[in-house]
Amino acid sequence: MYSFQNDYNEIAHTAVMKALNDLAGKRFGGYGTDKYTEQVADKIKLRIGRTDSDVHFFNGGTITNLTAISHVLRPHQAAIAVDSGHIATHETGAIEATGHKVVTVKSESGKLEPKHIQAVLAEHPDEHSVQPKLVYISNSTEIGTVYRKHELQALRTECDKYGLLLFMDGARLASGLMSKNSDLTIEEIAKLTDMFYIGGTKIGAFSAEALVILNPVLKSDFRYSIKQKGGLQAKGWLLAAQFDALFTEDLYFQLGAHINDMAAQLVRLFEQNGFTFLAQPESNQVFVILPNSLATQLMSQYVLHKICEPEEGQSCLRLCTSWSTTQQDVDKFITEFNVLV
């Protein structure tokens, strides 16, 4: 059965595999201190237009989030996130395990807004509660929506007003940036956030993320935090090599456009048949609401993730396209879906 369950269900893009294979027989220094890793970090800095940034490589999103957030927060400080935010729902309390509360707000769109920040600050006015200090967002969000430039600018203004840090989880940044609904560029994200990470695992990497620290106040002693949290890889150059491939000839962004195009065809199929969505699809995650009988039939023919039952007799299924999804895969799904309906 073909899997639309996630965007990391195949090993890696051929360019990434080649980059790793090309390193066979070569020797490097340990823990990301080698010249090759430095060169790849510089490559990323040039692409995002911030040669003054620090770039650190990790092998997964959760270790990136917990290391970054715990490093910049003092013991009494907390993070703000929407109720569907990854750090609040899918990381097994990793942030809380580092001693920091995640304060959540309800958001139908999956996006954080200035009014949410204001509400949290009003509820935490003094030293008798945690002090909200970091604003956590993801682009694309957990429900597939994407931030517009004016929305990120508004969050930046709000963070500056109250002395808050702005951190973007970029696990699916390629899809978010290449959405037809997005007017953001990676250069603008690098101007508007204090930290963000460039997700590789969900866009063709074997397993790699690149954290970019922009605020100079946050850079000091960061490698100590990486080591303490278990994220400092002895073979750090293997992580760098994957981004070398993804950031050659803008492959990263090409793959982002591809997965969105594959998803857009599924969206049109569902719309043409009169079905609605949990949130309007804007990236490579499609949350479609179907009758239970149709959902059951699809799940018997494809690997899909059932999210919830929004109403009696209905199921919300998530279809997630990947860098490896082909036009043939989508055409086959469309043909079989039309037979079922």
N, C-alpha and C positions, 0 to 999 in steps of 0.2 A: 504493500500500500504506500502511495506517495504521502509524504509528511508535510503538512502546512503548520505543524505544531510550533516551530520556532525558527530562528534565522541562524542557528549555529549547529545544524544537524549533519554537516559534512565537514571533513577534516580541515581543509583550507584551500584557498584559491591557488591555482597553479603558479602564479607569480610569487606567492608567498612560499610555496614549497620549493620553488627554484632558488629563491634567496637563501633559504635554509640549507639546501643541498650544496649551494656554491661555497658555503663556509666549511664544508668537509675538508679535513686535513689541515685547517688553519688553527692557530692557537691565539688565545686572547687572555687578557687579564680578567680577574674575577670581579663579581658584584657590580658590574656596570661602570667600571673605572677605565675601560679600554678605549682606545682612540676611535674604533668603529662606532661604538655606542655614542660617543661624543659627536661624531659626524652626523649620525642619524638625528640626534637631538637638535643639532644645528639646522638640519634640513627642515625639521618641523617648525623651528623658530622662524626661519625665513618665510615659510609658506603662510604662517599666521600673521606675519608682520610684526613680531615681537621678539627681537633678538635679545632683549633684556629679560626674557622669561627664563624660568628653570623648568626643565622637562625631566620627568622621572617615569620609568617604565615598570608596569605591574603585569601580573598574569591573569587578573580577573577584576570584575567590577566591585564586588563586595570588599575585597582587601583594599582597593583603591579608595572607596568611600570611607571606610572606617579609619584608615590611616590618615587621610587628609583631614577629615572632620575632627578626629580626636587630637590631631597635632595642633590645630589652630584654636581650639576652644579651651578655656580655663575650666577647672573642675566644676564650677557652679553654673556654667553656661550651657545653652541648649540650641538645638537646630529647629527651624520652622520648615514644615513640609505639608503638601496637600495630603489628604487621607489615603489617596492611592499611590503616594510616593514610594519608590522602591525601598528606601531606607526604613520606611514605616511598615511595609507589608511583606517584603520578600527577602529580608536579610537576617532573619532569625534573631532579631534584637541585637544585631552586631554593634550598632551605635550605642545603644543602652548598655551593652556589655563593656564598653570603654568608659562608662560613667556619665554619659550625656543623654539627657532626655530628648526625645523627638516630639515636639508639639505639633499636632496635626490640625488642619482646617479642612472643612468640606468644600469640594470643588467639583461641580458637574463636568467641567471642561477638562479636568486633570491639570489645569494650569494655576499657578499661584498669581495673585493680583495684589496691588498695594493695599486694598481694603482688608485683605487677609492678614497682612503684616500688622496693620494698625490694630486690628482686633486682638491679635495675640499679645502685642505690647500692652494694650489696655488691661488685659487679664493678668499680666505679670509686671506690676508697677514697682515692686520693691524687693528687698532682700529676703522676704519671706517665701519667695518662689524662685524657680530657676530664672536665669537671665537669658532671654532669647538673644542670640548673637549671630547665628549663621542662617542664611536663607538658602534652602536647598531646592533646586528645580532640576528637571530632566527634559532634554530635547532630543528626540521626540519624547512625549510623556508616556506613562504606563498605559494609557488608553489610546495612544496613537495620534494625539493632537500635537501641533507644533507652535512654537512661539513666533510672533512677529517682532520686527525690530522695535516698534513703538512700545510693545509690551515689555521687552527686556530693558529698554531705556527707562521706562516707568519704574521698574523694580530697582534699577541702579540708583535712580533719584531717591527712592524711598530708603534704600540701604544707606546712602550717603547722609540723608537727613537724620537718621537715628544711629549712625555708627555701626551698621551691620555689615557682615561679609556676605558676598554673593557667590555661590558655588553651583556650577552646572554639571550634572551627571550626563555624560555624553555616550552612554552605552550604545545608543542608536543615533549618534550625532550625524552620521552620513545620510541616513534616511531623513532626519529632521531638516538638515540644511538643504537637501535636494528636493524637498517637497515643493510642489507647484504653489502651495499656499504660503511658502516662506519667502520673506524678503531679507533674511539675515544671511550674512556671510561669516565664515570662520574668523576672518580678520576683525569683524565687528564684535563677535563674542569675546575675542581676545582683548578688546578695548573695554568691554562693559562688565566683565566678571573679575573677581579676585582670584578664582581658580576655576578650571574646568578640565574635564578629561575627554580625550579622543578615544572612543571605543573602537577596538579592532576585532574582538572576538566575534561580534555579531555581523561583521561585514567582510569576512574572508580571511581573517587571521587565524592561526592555529589556536592561540590564546594569548592575547596581549592588549593592554590599554596604555595610553600615554597621558599622564597627569601633567598639566601645565599650570605652574604657579606664577601669577602675574604681580600680585601685591608683594613688594619687597619685604614688608614686615613679616610675611609668613614663611619666608624662605629659610631662615636660620635653623640649622640642626635638623633639617627634614630627614636626612638619611638615617639619623638615629631613630626616628620614629618608624621609618620603613623597616629597619632591622628588628626593632622591638616587637613590631606587629607581625613579623614573619613574612614580610613581603620582599626582602632583599634577596634576589635570585643570584646564586653563584654564577650561573651561566647567563648573565644579564644580556649579553650580546645576542642571544637567541630571541629575546623580546624585541630588541632594536631592529634586528634583521627583518622582522615581519612588517614593521612600519617603514623600513627602507623600501620595501616592495609596494606597499599601499600608497606611499607618497611619491612614487615615481610616475611621472606623466599623469598625475591626478587620478590614478586608479581608484583611490578611496572615494572620490566624488562620482566617478563613473558608475561604480557599483551601487552607490546610494541612489542614483537616478534609475538604475536598472530595477532594483527591488521595488521602488515606488511605482514604476511603470507596470510591473507585474501585478501589484496590488490594485492599481487603478482599474485594470481590466476586470478584476473580480468585483470591485465596487460597482462598475457599470452593469455587470450581470445581475447583481442583487437588486439594484435600483430598477432595472428594466422589468424585473419580476415583482416589483412592489414591496420589497422588504426594506426595513429600516435598520438603524444602527444604534449601538449603545452610545457612541459619540461619532460625529461626522468624520469619516476616514480622511486622514491627511498625510499618512506615511505608509509604511509597509505592514502595519497591523490593522486588520479589518475585524471589527466586532459586530457581527451581523446577528439580528434577532430573527429566528426562524420557528415555525411550528415544531413541537417536540418530535412528531413523526418524521418530518423531513430531516431534522437534526440527527436523529437516530440512524436514518439511512445513510447520511453523509459520513457519520462516524464509523459506520461499518465498512466504508469503502476508502476512507482517508484517515490519516492520523491527525486529529484536530483536538483543540483544547476547549472544553466547555467551561465558560466563565461563571455563568449564573443562570437563574430562571427569573427574568424580570417580571413576568406575569404568569399566571396559571396557564399551562399549555404551551409555554414558549421557552426556548433555550437561546442563550447568547453564546455563539461560537466565535472563537478567535482564529482567524486564518492569518498566518504570518509568512510572507514571502521572504526568500533569502537570495543571497548573491548567486546561488546555484540553481534557483528556479528558472526553468527555460520556458520559451514560448510554447513549446510542445506540452509541457506540464500544465500550463494554464489553459490551453486549447482543449486538452483532454478533460479537465475539470469542468469547463464550460459546457462541453458536449454532454457529459454525464449528468450534470446538474439539470440541464434543460430536459433531459429524459425523465428525471425524477419529479419535476414540477409540472 
